[in-house]
């Protein structure tokens, strides 16, 4: 509604500093970003959002890759747990090699996702947000435990320790997904409360 009113203003149809709110014009006439200043047109709003969202460093770019990298290891490790469950029920299925492959890929992906997550959230040991702190350390633990699971999948003759580790990983992965969703969509994003 406010945008429509601003577009009816005659100055809203011209580009230039005269269109910009006073808060966005500096003392020398240069445009400055301001949290309180609102662009007058949809094109200006889009341009402001694009400018605000520019990559500022390699570290920033790597951090932005975390959401892309996080989903693949989740799928691989959960499928490894499912494969191991199927082996428990029917050992004749012969899924040992498949489970090793899934765990190895999942561990490599989890290590990558955790590293990118540290770039995304910053290299600090404590966070202001409890949810971010839990997500950070749970993700780091998942990567470490996935490496242990890989070692167990290739070395252990008895599959019981591997099965226990995969069960712990499955629970941790579901919790991790919930915490990630809470950071993106807000508290009670599943609507359970």
Buried (B, 14 or more C-beta within 10 A) or exposed (E): EEEEEBEEEEEBEEEEEEBBEEEBBEEEEEEEEBEEBBBBBEEBEEEBEEEEEEEEEEBEEBBBBBBEBBEBBBBBBBBBBBBBBBBEEEEEEEBBEBBBBBBBBBBBBBBBBBBBBBBBBEEEEEBEEEBBBBBBEBBBBBBBBBBBBBBBBEEEEEBEEBBEBBEBBBEBBEBBBBBBEBBEEEEEEEEEE
